[in-house]
């Protein structure tokens, strides 16, 4: 790996860690369920990006398989949480 690519990947890893930290703050503080769902989705996508960058940095393509599975599970979890949130909102509207 060239020195330039090494620097770019290392910088990318640092930015992904920063994005993870910011998404965790949004997950912790909320204030609403949709905010938390989006923050959780952001965290999982940042972990997928981290896995991809780590695979490049450490020359381990096996990590890409883990990242791919995480992306698929994250998609399904986001759909499930969106349905849950939609039912919660619909249930609150019917109680009025």
DOVEXTOR-102349 format. One line per 5 residues: number of its first residue (from 0); for each residue x, y, z of N, C-alpha, C. Coordinates in steps of 0.05 Angstrom, whole numbers. Example, Ala and Ser with C-alpha at 12.3 -4.5 7.8 and 13.67 -1.06 7.14 Angstrom:
0> 264,-114,156,246,-90,156,264,-66,156  257,-45,142,273,-21,143,258,1,157 $
end
This chain:
0> 17,-23,0,0,0,0,18,25,0  11,44,-16,27,68,-18,22,85,7  40,104,11,38,121,34,14,139,33  7,148,8,-17,165,5,-42,149,12  -45,125,2,-68,108,8,-70,102,38 $
5> -47,97,50,-46,92,78,-57,116,94  -48,140,86,-57,164,100,-87,168,96  -97,164,72,-125,168,66,-142,149,82  -134,123,82,-150,103,97,-149,109,127  -126,116,137,-124,123,166,-142,147,173 $
10> -141,167,156,-159,190,160,-188,183,158  -195,165,139,-222,155,137,-231,140,162  -213,124,173,-220,110,198,-225,129,220  -209,150,222,-213,170,243,-240,184,240  -247,191,215,-273,204,210,-296,186,216 $
15> -293,160,210,-315,141,216,-318,138,246  -297,138,261,-299,137,290,-312,162,301  -306,185,290,-319,210,297,-349,208,291  -357,198,268,-385,195,261,-399,175,280  -385,154,288,-397,135,307,-402,149,334 $
20> -383,165,343,-387,180,368,-410,199,367  -412,214,345,-434,233,342,-461,219,341  -462,197,327,-487,181,325,-495,170,352  -475,161,368,-480,151,394,-492,173,412  -482,197,410,-494,219,425,-523,224,417 $
25> -529,222,392,-557,226,383,-574,203,392  -563,179,392,-578,155,402,-584,159,432  -564,168,447,-567,171,476,-587,194,483  -585,216,469,-601,240,476,-629,240,464  -633,226,442,-659,224,430,-666,249,414 $
30> -687,263,418,-707,260,439,-730,242,431  -733,235,406,-756,218,398,-747,192,387  -766,174,384,-759,147,373,-748,148,345  -759,165,326,-747,166,300,-718,176,300  -712,194,318,-684,203,321,-665,180,329 $
35> -675,164,347,-659,142,356,-656,121,335  -677,116,319,-675,96,297,-655,105,276  -656,131,269,-637,141,249,-609,140,260  -605,146,286,-578,145,298,-568,116,298  -585,97,304,-576,69,304,-569,60,276 $
40> -584,69,257,-578,62,229,-552,75,220  -547,99,229,-522,113,223,-499,98,235  -502,89,260,-481,75,273,-474,49,259  -494,34,250,-489,9,236,-475,14,209  -484,35,195,-471,40,170,-442,50,174 $
45> -437,65,196,-410,73,202,-393,48,209  -405,29,222,-390,4,228,-383,-11,202  -402,-11,183,-397,-24,158,-374,-10,143  -374,17,144,-353,32,131,-326,27,146  -327,25,172,-303,19,187,-292,-8,179 $
50> -309,-27,176,-301,-54,168,-288,-54,140  -300,-39,122,-288,-37,95,-261,-23,95  -259,-2,110,-233,12,112,-212,-5,126  -221,-19,147,-202,-37,161,-193,-60,143  -210,-69,126,-202,-91,107,-181,-81,88 $
55> -184,-56,80,-163,-44,62,-137,-39,78  -140,-27,101,-116,-20,117,-100,-43,125  -113,-65,134,-98,-88,145,-97,-111,125  -107,-107,101,-105,-126,80,-118,-153,88  -142,-151,99,-157,-175,107,-185,-175,94 $
60> -188,-187,71,-214,-187,58,-236,-201,72  -230,-218,92,-250,-232,107,-268,-212,122  -258,-189,129,-273,-169,144,-296,-159,126  -292,-159,100,-313,-150,82,-338,-168,84  -334,-194,88,-357,-212,92,-373,-204,116 $
65> -360,-198,138,-373,-189,162,-388,-163,158  -375,-145,143,-388,-119,138,-413,-122,121  -412,-140,101,-435,-145,84,-458,-157,100  -453,-176,117,-474,-187,134,-485,-166,153  -468,-150,164,-477,-128,182,-495,-109,167 $
70> -488,-102,142,-505,-84,126,-532,-96,121  -533,-122,115,-559,-135,110,-576,-136,135  -564,-143,158,-579,-144,183,-588,-116,191  -571,-96,186,-579,-69,193,-603,-59,176  -603,-67,151,-626,-60,134,-652,-72,145 $
75> -651,-97,152,-675,-111,162,-683,-99,189  -664,-92,206,-670,-79,232,-682,-52,228  -673,-37,209,-684,-10,203,-713,-13,194  -718,-32,176,-746,-36,167,-764,-44,190  -754,-62,207,-771,-71,230,-776,-47,249 $
80> -755,-32,255,-759,-9,273,-777,12,261  -776,16,235,-793,36,222,-822,26,224  -827,1,220,-854,-10,223,-864,-7,251  -847,-12,271,-854,-9,299,-861,20,305  -845,38,295,-850,67,300,-876,76,286 $
85> -881,65,262,-906,72,248,-930,62,263  -929,38,274,-951,28,289,-955,44,315  -933,52,327,-936,69,351,-950,95,345  -942,108,324,-955,133,316,-984,129,309  -990,107,294,-1018,102,286,-1034,95,311 $
90> -1023,81,330,-1037,75,355,-1043,100,371  -1025,119,372,-1029,144,386,-1050,161,373  -1052,160,346,-1072,176,332,-1100,164,337  -1103,138,340,-1129,125,344,-1140,130,372  -1122,136,391,-1131,140,419,-1143,168,423 $
95> -1140,186,404,-1150,213,408,-1179,215,407 $
end
